[in-house]
Amino acid sequence: MNLNPRWLLLLLSVSAGVWSVPIDRNGDAKEAQPVVEEDKQEENVDTGLYYDRYLREVIEVLETDPHFREKLQTANTEDIKNGRLSKELDLVGHHVRTRLDELKRQEVSRLRMLLKAKLDSTNTQSLQMDHASLLKQFEHLDPHNQNTFEAKDLELLISTATKDLENYDAERHEEFKRYEMLKEHERREYLKGLDQEKREREEKRLQDLKEKHRQHPKVNAPGSVAQLREVWEETDGLDPQEFNPKTFFKLHDTNGDGVLDEQELEALFTKELEKVYDPKNEEDDMMEMEEERLRMREHVMKNVDINKDRLVNLEEFLRSTEKKEFNNPKEWETLDDTKPVYTEAELQRFEVELRDKEEELNRRAESLRQEQELLRERGKALEAQRREYQQAVLEMSQRQKDQQPAEGQPPTGPNGELQFHQDTKKLEDQEVKAPVEQAADVQVNLPAEPPQNLPSHT
């Protein structure tokens, strides 16, 4: 399944992702056979939405239900946007609903963890956290029902993703503008730090790089016959004289879903962009290249996408080839030929913002330094206190050792062994000898045993 990250109609992107019709470049009149790509899956690009994984998993599960998949293939733009497609959820299989319920509970659990982490990071103490109220800030699910996935959840998921992704291009332009302002700010600050001679030399070097960047082959207007023929010849390896718009469309509908999505369109502009940008060249900025790619895609969408669903179907593509602009387009102006993406006033506000952020970072750094110093002092105090306690324990142990002989206990040696004085040993020897001598005296004082076999007196 190919899930394009910037499609507004996200569910349309899964309708025919695994089937593709190969194009016979040799023109043989053979019937095209559908090929099921089981092992090869196109890599999905992250949409950038904080609920991207949840969105993908819900679509994948819904795609496994034959009834919902059929309705999805026949649904139009309005059916999806107004929520009519969501009502079909009641007709999907039980195992699909069970899996969707499980996905929602996992998402609610993930959001709770995010909320807790946010509260912990802000040192917010909340013994009784009202998760239901906090979950209301997330618009892609129903916070009042946290256990089952219902039709309202699908409707909210589609509408929220549609709204969020509609702002995707604007956010990319704004990000590029800030990047350009930061680059200009850093250039000016760098030049300020140089003396006059070095500054003039560096300014000349930078200007030479800018002029060198401008020296590139002519860039064809995106979506023009010249641009498409160049792709047909150099990328597809086909004869430019045999250019056929219908064959070109099918050839570059890489996932075979019957439409050219934004990624497939942007891939067509690679050859034009390579004329202007080379990652090996110092003067070429790859961030500018991606902004140029976005401008080219928006230009084509504006002229070709009739129903404004951000997808180009075959009919729209063929109609665009019939327009006058297709064969005689205006000369394409690159970023170098257009006005800067920011004004001087915007740059000044940006620099003020940078200074405010720098001051805030310095305040935080100073606060952390003071906290570190305080912790170091506390550590020293604790170490001194530990040494005092250790000395007190040693002194107490020594006093106990000194008191042992006074209490009649034998003193101990350096290793804890018992020690005996010489007088004590003599006394013990005397006490041992006394019983022996007493026993000897007893034997001496006993009467002698009468002799045996003496004659008796009459």
C-alpha positions as CSV (number, residue, x, y, z in Angstrom):
1,M,0.0,0.0,0.0
2,N,1.3,3.4,-0.9
3,L,0.2,6.1,1.6
4,N,1.2,9.5,0.3
5,P,1.9,11.8,3.3
6,R,0.4,14.9,1.8
7,W,-2.8,13.7,0.2
8,L,-5.8,15.5,1.6
9,L,-8.0,12.6,0.7
10,L,-5.9,10.1,2.6
11,L,-8.3,7.2,2.2
12,L,-8.2,7.5,-1.5
13,S,-4.5,6.6,-1.5
14,V,-5.1,3.0,-0.4
15,S,-7.7,2.1,-3.0
16,A,-5.4,0.3,-5.5
17,G,-1.9,0.3,-4.0
18,V,-0.8,-3.2,-4.7
19,W,-1.8,-3.5,-8.4
20,S,0.2,-1.9,-11.1
21,V,0.0,-2.2,-14.9
22,P,3.4,-2.4,-16.6
23,I,3.9,-0.2,-19.7
24,D,5.2,-2.0,-22.7
25,R,7.9,0.4,-24.0
26,N,8.4,-1.7,-27.2
27,G,4.8,-1.1,-28.3
28,D,4.0,-4.8,-28.5
29,A,0.3,-5.5,-28.7
30,K,0.2,-7.7,-25.7
31,E,-2.4,-7.6,-23.0
32,A,-1.1,-5.9,-19.9
33,Q,-1.2,-8.3,-17.0
34,P,-1.7,-6.9,-13.5
35,V,1.3,-7.7,-11.3
36,V,0.9,-8.1,-7.5
37,E,3.8,-6.7,-5.7
38,E,3.9,-8.8,-2.6
39,D,7.5,-8.4,-1.5
40,K,8.1,-4.9,-2.7
41,Q,6.5,-2.2,-0.7
42,E,7.0,1.5,-1.4
43,E,8.5,3.3,1.5
44,N,6.0,5.6,3.2
45,V,7.1,9.1,4.1
46,D,6.1,10.4,7.5
47,T,3.3,13.0,7.2
48,G,4.7,14.9,10.1
49,L,1.5,14.7,12.0
50,Y,1.8,13.8,15.6
51,Y,-0.8,11.0,15.0
52,D,0.8,9.7,11.8
53,R,1.2,6.2,13.0
54,Y,-2.4,6.0,14.3
55,L,-3.7,7.4,11.0
56,R,-1.8,4.8,9.0
57,E,-2.8,1.9,11.1
58,V,-6.5,2.8,11.0
59,I,-6.3,3.1,7.1
60,E,-4.5,-0.3,6.9
61,V,-7.1,-2.0,9.0
62,L,-10.0,-0.5,7.1
63,E,-8.4,-1.6,3.8
64,T,-8.7,-5.2,4.9
65,D,-12.5,-5.1,4.9
66,P,-13.9,-5.9,1.4
67,H,-17.0,-3.8,1.9
68,F,-15.3,-0.7,3.1
69,R,-12.6,-1.0,0.4
70,E,-15.3,-1.2,-2.3
71,K,-17.0,1.9,-0.9
72,L,-13.7,3.7,-0.8
73,Q,-13.0,3.0,-4.4
74,T,-16.3,4.5,-5.5
75,A,-16.4,7.4,-3.1
76,N,-15.9,10.9,-4.4
77,T,-14.3,13.9,-2.7
78,E,-17.4,15.2,-1.1
79,D,-18.4,11.8,0.3
80,I,-15.1,11.7,2.2
81,K,-15.0,15.4,3.3
82,N,-18.6,15.5,4.6
83,G,-18.3,12.3,6.5
84,R,-20.7,10.2,4.6
85,L,-18.0,7.5,4.1
86,S,-17.7,7.3,7.9
87,K,-21.2,5.8,8.2
88,E,-20.0,2.8,6.3
89,L,-18.0,1.8,9.4
90,D,-21.1,0.2,10.9
91,L,-21.0,-2.4,8.1
92,V,-17.5,-3.6,8.5
93,G,-16.6,-7.0,9.9
94,H,-16.4,-7.7,13.7
95,H,-12.7,-8.5,13.6
96,V,-12.1,-5.1,11.9
97,R,-14.1,-3.2,14.6
98,T,-12.2,-5.1,17.3
99,R,-8.8,-4.2,15.9
100,L,-9.9,-0.5,15.5
101,D,-11.1,-0.5,19.1
102,E,-7.6,-1.7,20.2
103,L,-5.9,0.9,18.1
104,K,-7.9,3.7,19.7
105,R,-7.2,2.5,23.2
106,Q,-3.5,2.4,22.3
107,E,-3.7,5.9,20.9
108,V,-5.5,7.2,24.0
109,S,-2.9,5.6,26.2
110,R,-0.1,7.2,24.2
111,L,-1.8,10.6,24.4
112,R,-2.1,10.2,28.2
113,M,1.6,9.6,28.4
114,L,2.3,12.7,26.3
115,L,0.1,14.8,28.6
116,K,1.8,13.4,31.7
117,A,5.2,14.1,30.2
118,K,4.2,17.6,29.4
119,L,2.9,18.3,32.9
120,D,6.0,16.8,34.4
121,S,8.2,19.0,32.2
122,T,6.4,22.1,33.4
123,N,6.5,21.0,37.1
124,T,2.8,21.0,37.2
125,Q,1.5,19.0,40.2
126,S,-1.8,17.4,39.6
127,L,-2.8,14.6,41.9
128,Q,-6.2,14.2,40.2
129,M,-5.6,14.6,36.5
130,D,-8.8,15.0,34.4
131,H,-7.7,13.0,31.3
132,A,-11.1,13.5,29.6
133,S,-10.8,17.2,29.7
134,L,-7.1,17.2,28.7
135,L,-7.8,14.9,25.7
136,K,-10.2,17.4,24.2
137,Q,-7.3,19.3,22.8
138,F,-6.7,16.4,20.4
139,E,-9.1,16.7,17.5
140,H,-8.4,13.5,15.7
141,L,-10.5,11.3,18.0
142,D,-13.6,11.4,20.2
143,P,-12.3,12.1,23.8
144,H,-15.6,11.2,25.4
145,N,-15.4,7.6,24.2
146,Q,-12.0,6.3,25.0
147,N,-12.6,2.6,24.5
148,T,-14.3,2.0,21.2
149,F,-13.7,3.2,17.6
150,E,-17.0,4.6,16.2
151,A,-18.0,6.4,13.1
152,K,-17.4,9.8,14.8
153,D,-13.8,8.8,15.3
154,L,-13.3,8.1,11.6
155,E,-15.0,11.4,10.7
156,L,-12.8,13.3,13.1
157,L,-9.7,11.6,11.9
158,I,-10.4,12.4,8.2
159,S,-11.4,16.0,8.8
160,T,-8.5,16.7,11.1
161,A,-5.9,15.2,8.8
162,T,-7.4,17.0,5.9
163,K,-7.2,20.4,7.7
164,D,-3.7,19.7,9.0
165,L,-2.3,18.6,5.7
166,E,-3.8,21.6,3.9
167,N,-1.4,23.7,5.8
168,Y,1.6,21.5,5.0
169,D,2.8,23.5,2.0
170,A,2.4,26.8,3.8
171,E,4.4,25.5,6.7
172,R,7.2,24.4,4.3
173,H,7.3,27.8,2.8
174,E,7.5,29.4,6.2
175,E,10.2,27.1,7.3
176,F,12.2,28.0,4.2
177,K,11.7,31.7,4.9
178,R,13.1,31.4,8.4
179,Y,16.0,29.4,7.0
180,E,16.9,32.1,4.5
181,M,16.6,34.8,7.2
182,L,18.8,32.9,9.5
183,K,21.4,32.4,6.7
184,E,21.4,36.2,6.0
185,H,21.6,37.1,9.6
186,E,24.6,34.8,10.1
187,R,26.3,36.3,7.0
188,R,25.9,39.8,8.3
189,E,27.2,38.9,11.7
190,Y,30.1,37.1,10.2
191,L,31.0,40.2,8.1
192,K,30.7,42.5,11.1
193,G,33.5,40.6,12.8
194,L,36.0,41.2,10.0
195,D,38.1,44.3,9.4
196,Q,37.4,46.4,6.3
197,E,39.9,44.7,4.0
198,K,38.9,41.2,4.9
199,R,35.2,42.2,4.8
200,E,35.5,43.5,1.2
201,R,37.4,40.4,0.1
202,E,34.8,38.1,1.7
203,E,31.9,40.1,0.2
204,K,33.5,39.7,-3.3
205,R,33.9,36.0,-2.8
206,L,30.3,35.5,-1.8
207,Q,29.1,37.6,-4.7
208,D,31.2,35.5,-7.1
209,L,29.6,32.3,-5.7
210,K,26.2,33.8,-6.2
211,E,27.0,34.7,-9.8
212,K,28.5,31.3,-10.4
213,H,25.2,29.7,-9.2
214,R,23.2,31.7,-11.7
215,Q,25.3,30.2,-14.6
216,H,23.2,27.2,-15.4
217,P,21.3,25.7,-18.4
218,K,17.8,27.0,-19.2
219,V,15.2,25.5,-16.9
220,N,12.0,24.3,-18.7
221,A,8.7,25.4,-17.3
222,P,7.3,22.5,-15.1
223,G,4.6,20.6,-16.8
224,S,5.4,21.9,-20.3
225,V,5.9,19.7,-23.3
226,A,9.6,20.6,-23.3
227,Q,10.0,19.5,-19.7
228,L,8.0,16.3,-20.1
229,R,9.8,15.4,-23.3
230,E,13.2,15.8,-21.5
231,V,12.0,13.3,-18.8
232,W,10.7,11.0,-21.5
233,E,14.1,11.0,-23.3
234,E,16.7,11.2,-20.5
235,T,14.9,9.4,-17.6
236,D,12.7,6.9,-19.4
237,G,15.1,6.4,-22.3
238,L,12.5,6.8,-25.0
239,D,12.5,8.5,-28.4
240,P,11.4,12.2,-27.9
241,Q,9.7,12.1,-31.3
242,E,7.4,9.4,-30.0
243,F,6.3,11.3,-26.9
244,N,2.7,10.2,-25.9
245,P,1.0,11.9,-23.0
246,K,-1.2,9.0,-22.1
247,T,1.8,6.6,-22.0
248,F,3.8,9.1,-20.1
249,F,1.1,9.3,-17.4
250,K,0.8,5.6,-17.0
251,L,4.6,5.2,-16.9
252,H,5.0,7.7,-14.1
253,D,2.0,6.5,-12.1
254,T,4.4,4.4,-10.2
255,N,1.9,2.7,-7.9
256,G,-0.7,2.2,-10.6
257,D,-3.5,3.9,-8.6
258,G,-4.7,5.9,-11.6
259,V,-3.5,9.3,-10.3
260,L,-0.3,11.3,-10.1
261,D,0.1,12.3,-6.4
262,E,2.4,15.1,-5.2
263,Q,5.4,12.9,-4.7
264,E,5.1,11.4,-8.2
265,L,4.8,14.9,-9.7
266,E,7.8,16.2,-7.7
267,A,9.9,13.2,-9.1
268,L,9.3,14.6,-12.6
269,F,11.3,17.8,-11.8
270,T,14.5,16.1,-10.8
271,K,16.2,16.6,-14.2
272,E,15.4,20.3,-14.1
273,L,16.6,20.8,-10.6
274,E,19.9,19.0,-11.4
275,K,20.6,21.8,-13.9
276,V,20.7,24.3,-11.1
277,Y,21.8,22.5,-8.0
278,D,24.7,20.2,-7.3
279,P,25.4,19.1,-3.8
280,K,29.2,19.1,-4.5
281,N,29.2,22.8,-5.3
282,E,29.7,25.3,-2.5
283,E,27.4,27.9,-4.2
284,D,24.4,25.5,-4.4
285,D,22.1,25.2,-1.4
286,M,20.1,22.0,-1.2
287,M,17.5,23.6,1.0
288,E,16.8,26.0,-1.9
289,M,16.5,23.0,-4.2
290,E,13.7,21.5,-2.2
291,E,11.9,24.9,-2.1
292,E,12.3,25.1,-5.9
293,R,10.8,21.6,-6.2
294,L,7.8,22.7,-4.1
295,R,7.3,25.8,-6.3
296,M,7.3,23.6,-9.4
297,R,4.8,21.2,-8.0
298,E,2.5,24.0,-6.9
299,H,2.7,25.5,-10.4
300,V,1.6,22.2,-12.0
301,M,-1.2,21.6,-9.5
302,K,-2.5,25.1,-10.1
303,N,-2.8,24.6,-13.9
304,V,-3.7,20.9,-14.0
305,D,-5.6,19.9,-10.9
306,I,-9.1,20.9,-11.9
307,N,-11.1,19.5,-9.0
308,K,-8.5,20.7,-6.4
309,D,-8.1,17.4,-4.7
310,R,-4.3,17.6,-5.0
311,L,-4.3,14.6,-7.3
312,V,-3.9,14.6,-11.1
313,N,-6.0,12.0,-12.8
314,L,-5.5,10.9,-16.5
315,E,-8.3,13.2,-17.8
316,E,-6.9,16.2,-16.1
317,F,-3.4,15.4,-17.3
318,L,-4.6,15.0,-21.0
319,R,-6.6,18.2,-20.8
320,S,-3.5,20.1,-19.7
321,T,-1.7,19.0,-22.8
322,E,-4.3,20.7,-24.9
323,K,-3.7,24.1,-23.4
324,K,-1.7,26.8,-25.1
325,E,0.6,27.0,-22.1
326,F,1.6,23.4,-22.6
327,N,3.5,24.1,-25.9
328,N,4.3,27.8,-25.3
329,P,4.8,28.3,-21.6
330,K,6.2,31.4,-20.0
331,E,9.9,31.2,-19.1
332,W,10.4,29.7,-15.7
333,E,11.9,32.0,-13.0
334,T,14.0,30.2,-10.4
335,L,14.4,31.5,-6.9
336,D,17.4,33.5,-8.0
337,D,15.2,35.4,-10.5
338,T,12.4,36.2,-8.1
339,K,12.3,38.6,-5.1
340,P,13.6,37.5,-1.8
341,V,11.2,35.3,0.2
342,Y,11.3,37.8,3.0
343,T,11.3,41.6,3.4
344,E,13.8,43.7,5.4
345,A,11.2,44.4,8.0
346,E,10.6,40.6,8.5
347,L,14.3,40.1,8.8
348,Q,14.6,42.8,11.5
349,R,11.7,41.2,13.4
350,F,13.4,37.8,13.0
351,E,16.7,39.2,14.4
352,V,14.8,40.7,17.4
353,E,13.3,37.3,18.0
354,L,16.7,35.7,17.8
355,R,18.1,38.2,20.3
356,D,15.2,37.5,22.7
357,K,15.8,33.8,22.4
358,E,19.5,34.2,22.9
359,E,18.9,36.3,26.1
360,E,16.5,33.7,27.4
361,L,19.0,31.0,26.8
362,N,21.7,33.0,28.5
363,R,19.4,33.5,31.5
364,R,18.7,29.8,31.6
365,A,22.4,29.1,31.3
366,E,23.2,31.4,34.2
367,S,20.4,29.9,36.3
368,L,21.8,26.4,35.6
369,R,25.3,27.6,36.5
370,Q,24.1,29.0,39.8
371,E,22.2,25.8,40.5
372,Q,25.4,23.8,39.7
373,E,27.4,26.0,42.0
374,L,24.9,25.6,44.7
375,L,24.9,21.8,44.3
376,R,28.7,21.9,44.4
377,E,28.6,23.8,47.7
378,R,26.1,21.4,49.1
379,G,28.3,18.5,48.0
380,K,31.2,20.0,49.9
381,A,29.1,20.5,53.0
382,L,27.8,17.0,52.8
383,E,31.4,15.7,52.4
384,A,32.5,17.7,55.4
385,Q,29.6,16.4,57.4
386,R,30.4,12.8,56.4
387,R,34.0,13.2,57.6
388,E,32.8,14.6,60.9
389,Y,30.5,11.6,61.4
390,Q,33.3,9.3,60.4
391,Q,35.7,10.9,62.9
392,A,33.0,10.7,65.6
393,V,32.5,7.0,65.0
394,L,36.3,6.4,65.2
395,E,36.5,8.3,68.5
396,M,33.6,6.5,69.9
397,S,35.2,3.2,68.9
398,Q,38.4,4.2,70.5
399,R,36.7,5.1,73.8
400,Q,35.0,1.8,73.9
401,K,38.4,0.1,73.4
402,D,39.9,2.1,76.2
403,Q,37.1,1.2,78.6
404,Q,37.4,-2.5,78.1
405,P,40.3,-3.2,80.6
406,A,38.7,-1.2,83.3
407,E,35.6,-3.4,83.1
408,G,37.6,-6.6,83.6
409,Q,37.6,-7.4,79.9
410,P,40.9,-8.5,78.3
411,P,42.2,-5.9,76.0
412,T,42.3,-6.5,72.3
413,G,45.2,-6.2,69.9
414,P,45.4,-4.1,66.7
415,N,43.6,-6.9,64.8
416,G,41.0,-7.4,67.4
417,E,42.7,-10.5,69.0
418,L,42.6,-10.8,72.8
419,Q,45.8,-9.9,74.8
420,F,46.7,-11.2,78.2
421,H,49.1,-9.6,80.8
422,Q,52.0,-11.6,82.3
423,D,50.6,-11.4,85.9
424,T,47.4,-12.8,84.7
425,K,49.2,-15.8,83.2
426,K,51.1,-16.4,86.5
427,L,47.9,-16.2,88.5
428,E,46.3,-18.7,86.1
429,D,49.4,-21.0,86.4
430,Q,49.2,-20.8,90.2
431,E,45.5,-21.7,90.1
432,V,46.4,-24.7,87.9
433,K,49.2,-25.9,90.2
434,A,47.2,-25.6,93.4
435,P,44.8,-28.4,92.8
436,V,47.7,-30.6,91.7
437,E,49.6,-30.0,95.0
438,Q,46.5,-30.5,97.1
439,A,46.0,-33.8,95.4
440,A,49.6,-34.8,96.2
441,D,49.1,-33.9,99.9
442,V,46.1,-36.0,100.1
443,Q,48.0,-39.0,98.8
444,V,50.8,-38.5,101.4
445,N,48.4,-38.3,104.4
446,L,46.5,-41.5,103.4
447,P,47.3,-44.6,105.7
448,A,49.5,-47.3,104.3
449,E,47.9,-50.4,103.0
450,P,48.3,-53.4,105.2
451,P,50.7,-55.9,104.0
452,Q,49.2,-59.0,102.5
453,N,49.6,-62.7,103.8
454,L,50.8,-61.7,107.3
455,P,50.6,-64.5,109.9
456,S,47.7,-64.2,112.2
457,H,48.1,-64.1,116.0
458,T,46.5,-66.6,118.2
